[in-house]
Amino acid sequence: MDQTLWHRALTVRDLEDDARSPAAAWRATTIQTNREGYGRWINYLTQSGYDLREAPADRVTPARVRSYLLEFRDQKISTRTQCNRISQLLSVMLAMAPEWDWTWLKRRFNRLDALAQENRRCTAPALLSGDILDKAFKALAVLKRDGENSSLASAITYRNWLMLATITLVPLRRHNFTTLSISRHLRRVGENWLIEIPAEEAKAGKPIVMPIPSTLHSHLQRYFEQIRPRLLNGRDDDRVWISHRHRPMTDHSMYIAMTDFTRKAFGTAVSPHRFRHTGATSVVIAAPEQVEAARAFLGHGNYVTTEAHYIIAQSVAASRHQARLVAQLRRTLPGGNRPHARTRAPAGERNSNCG
């Protein structure tokens, strides 16, 4: 029943047909995202013992959606991810059962979206770009200096550090970063490398063209020549990032690899999308007047979507300035030069180098 309604919703009808489903205009990436999101809903219903013989729209009730979200909260899933799951469910319902009144589900989405945006505005990144790049380049240098290590574990470690350095300097969205193809998306121009993503593969519907900084060139060259073939283990594939299973990484495996690796390397998990916010905030901290550069860095269409990074950057900068003033004041007081009287900035605010 679900498959029949799903395929019917995706059917492209005549543009003058008033009954044309909104799903007919979805991009390929949107179709996949909503398919996966709806699959999670079906999985939840199955695990909860609900009767799947009900019509798909009948299964979506306020009580069940509330229980669905509670399960995510128990799993410590972020508010933004909860919001995305409801957005996917809502999109599929609007496509498969447009005659139903989904106002209550829209309200649920709006509340979660507002809460997620507020959380993002109020949360400074635990790490700045300089923190990540400093450790990543040192680790890559050590791996190169130690010579060849043919183990799969060593190849994975090199790949992970290179992914962190690359996504810090080249702030693509997770799907575009994960699906980078050597022949389709990378182009050599003299000594330089360019990333080119066509409009149909970009979220904003505009082509993405950005250079790969020269500091990454030698590390990428080693990855392509030595590390990537080891990860492929004899297989042939055009994708840049290869998993430990010798296959191209998926959006999900990229997320798991990055969050697990950053948790071990830095003591805090950093998701692929968070690197975009970290980079933009780092740009504004380094030069507050360059908020337009942060907007360009993220590929945002207007200033409003970048404003949160400016606010956070100003807050972090003010916090650091206050810490320096306190430290200076203590040094002028009697006994202020004792080691215990020195003030250190909070862990998340040290290492102000923004790379």
Summary of the structure (lengths in Angstrom):
residues: 355
radius of gyration: 23.7
end to end distance: 53.1
largest distance: 82.5
contacts: 997
relative contact order: 0.09
helix: 65%
strand: 5%
